[in-house]
Amino acid sequence: MPRTDDPSDPSRLVRAYYDALDAGKYDRLADLLHPEFVQRRSDRAFEGRDSFVSFMRDERPMTDTSHAVDAVYPKGPGVAVRGRLLDADGDEVFAFVDVFSVDDGRLAALETYAASGDE
């Protein structure tokens, strides 16, 4: 079975990111991220892998969620993902598009664009 984090396949790397996040495997999540990882989204930005992982582990408002990945677009300088964040009951919280940059086999940057169901 192929590794889900194979650095030669960025689409597998991003799927491993969602798997680690959804399973609460924060050490695994950190391993997937470049030390200088940056995430930008409309409500905040995270500079550095440790800041991002700490927020996801200790501060995010909803932890009992999962990511439904509807499409992965691996062509280009990075990888784009279209999906939905689901709550514990499987209801959609919001739809998202994540755009990842990959550097040296790790996720280096993430731009997140999200819309609620009424947008």
Residue pairs with C-beta under 8 A, 6 or more apart in sequence:
2 9
2 12
3 12
4 12
4 13
4 15
4 16
4 19
5 12
5 13
5 16
5 31
5 32
6 12
6 13
7 13
7 102
7 104
7 105
7 106
8 105
9 74
10 74
10 78
10 79
10 100
10 102
11 72
11 74
11 79
13 32
13 79
13 100
13 102
13 105
13 106
13 107
14 72
14 79
14 81
14 98
14 100
14 107
15 69
15 72
16 28
16 32
17 29
17 32
17 33
17 100
17 107
18 67
18 69
18 81
18 83
19 25
20 26
20 28
20 29
20 32
21 29
21 56
21 67
22 65
22 66
22 67
24 57
24 63
26 53
26 56
26 57
29 53
29 56
30 49
30 50
30 53
32 106
32 107
33 49
33 52
33 53
33 106
33 107
33 108
34 49
34 103
34 104
34 106
34 107
34 108
35 48
35 49
36 48
36 49
36 108
37 46
37 48
37 49
37 52
37 106
37 107
37 108
37 109
37 110
38 45
38 46
38 47
38 48
38 108
38 109
38 110
39 45
39 46
39 52
39 109
39 110
39 111
39 112
40 46
40 109
40 110
40 111
40 112
41 111
41 112
41 113
41 114
42 112
42 113
42 114
46 52
46 55
62 87
62 93
64 87
64 88
65 85
65 86
65 87
65 88
65 93
66 85
66 86
67 83
67 84
67 85
67 86
68 83
68 84
68 85
68 86
69 81
69 82
69 83
70 82
70 83
70 84
71 81
71 82
71 83
72 79
72 80
72 81
73 79
73 80
73 81
73 82
77 101
78 99
78 100
78 101
78 102
78 109
79 99
79 100
79 102
80 97
80 98
80 99
80 100
81 96
81 97
81 98
81 99
81 100
82 95
82 96
82 97
83 95
83 96
83 98
84 92
84 93
84 94
84 95
84 96
85 92
85 93
85 94
85 95
85 96
85 114
86 92
86 93
87 93
92 117
93 116
94 114
94 115
94 116
94 117
95 114
95 115
95 117
96 112
96 113
96 114
96 115
97 112
97 113
97 114
98 110
98 111
98 112
98 113
99 110
99 111
99 112
99 113
100 107
100 108
100 109
100 110
101 107
101 108
101 109
101 110
102 108
